[in-house]
């Protein structure tokens, strides 16, 4: 790959990253704020015992997936250009988006019981994709802090704009932030994590429970949101690369 090609790709990627950063910093719109207020009211109606049970279930499933066996990391034996790295990353995003669509269609076709099983299955696919993306950018996911970064990428994708602003500020200078992280993942804010995640995907996933359209809805939703998660991860890892810091795209 010649120098001109690398330079053009770098400029295009710089522009994409800047657009993404501005979107992450954007203030919530009136619709965003109104939707969030409605969701908060709904959550207040739900008994506290149910919130506790759901929070514990999501926490345990996520921790099991995040720290479970079978999540391998790649060792980069050769230096690759950014374009080569991201060509590999895009291929993995396409693979996992397609796999998630197949899984969503299968569970949607099976009705309510199988749709409930969709959560841990789809979560596992999404986390495996994030592990592979991290590895391709050269980050060692055996490191506890890198796994916490993956959790923040997840939150950044599946949260309200208000929460997205908060998470992005937390990630903007990860080197400094990571030094202040608790050593115990139990201290992670699981309550907010599960509420934001549920509020973000509930409406879309409800369609998966409807007989006749559940399979189509499951496939489309899983594909679209898995692809969105992959694109978020790409920009989150670009943000930590020296060549983009040199251009002073970051304010943090």
Residue pairs with C-beta under 8 A, 6 or more apart in sequence:
1 81
1 83
1 84
5 83
6 81
6 82
6 83
9 81
9 82
9 83
10 82
10 243
13 82
13 86
13 238
14 244
14 247
14 249
16 235
17 235
17 238
17 239
17 244
17 249
18 249
20 232
20 235
21 168
21 235
21 239
21 249
21 250
24 156
24 164
24 165
24 168
25 165
25 168
26 161
26 165
27 161
27 165
28 36
28 160
28 161
28 162
28 165
29 161
32 160
32 161
32 162
33 162
35 160
36 160
36 162
36 199
39 160
39 199
43 51
43 195
43 199
51 191
51 195
54 194
54 198
55 190
55 191
55 194
58 190
58 193
58 194
58 197
59 190
59 193
59 194
61 119
61 120
61 123
62 123
62 151
62 190
62 193
63 185
65 120
65 123
65 124
65 127
66 127
66 147
66 150
66 151
66 185
67 147
67 185
71 127
71 128
71 131
71 141
72 131
73 131
73 134
73 135
73 140
73 141
73 142
74 132
74 135
74 136
76 135
76 136
76 138
80 88
82 241
82 243
85 136
85 137
85 138
86 234
88 136
89 133
89 136
89 137
89 230
89 234
92 129
92 132
92 133
92 136
92 230
93 129
93 133
93 226
93 227
93 230
93 231
93 234
94 227
96 125
96 126
96 128
96 129
96 226
96 230
97 222
97 223
97 226
97 227
97 230
98 223
99 125
100 122
100 125
100 126
100 222
100 223
100 225
100 226
101 219
101 220
101 222
101 223
101 226
102 219
103 118
103 121
103 122
103 125
103 218
103 222
104 118
104 122
104 208
104 215
104 217
104 218
104 219
104 220
104 221
104 222
104 223
105 215
105 216
105 218
105 219
106 114
106 215
106 218
107 114
107 115
107 117
107 118
107 121
107 208
107 218
108 114
108 115
108 118
108 208
108 214
108 215
108 216
108 217
108 218
108 219
109 214
109 215
109 218
111 209
111 211
111 214
112 209
115 205
115 208
115 209
115 214
115 218
118 205
118 208
118 218
118 222
122 222
122 226
125 226
126 154
126 226
126 229
127 150
127 154
129 226
129 229
129 230
129 233
130 150
130 153
130 154
130 229
130 233
131 141
131 150
133 230
133 233
133 234
133 237
134 141
134 146
134 149
134 150
134 233
134 237
135 141
137 237
137 240
137 241
139 146
139 149
139 237
140 146
141 147
141 150
144 183
144 185
145 178
145 181
148 178
148 181
148 185
148 188
149 171
149 174
149 178
149 236
151 188
151 193
152 167
152 170
152 171
152 236
153 229
153 232
153 233
153 236
154 197
154 229
155 163
155 167
155 193
155 196
155 197
156 164
156 167
156 168
156 171
156 232
156 236
157 225
157 228
157 229
157 232
158 196
158 197
158 200
158 201
158 225
158 229
159 167
159 196
159 197
159 200
160 196
160 199
160 200
163 192
163 196
169 252
170 177
171 177
171 236
171 239
172 239
172 250
172 251
172 252
173 250
173 252
174 239
174 240
182 188
201 221
201 225
204 217
204 221
204 225
205 218
205 221
207 213
207 214
207 217
207 221
208 214
208 217
208 218
208 221
210 217
238 244
239 249
239 250
244 250
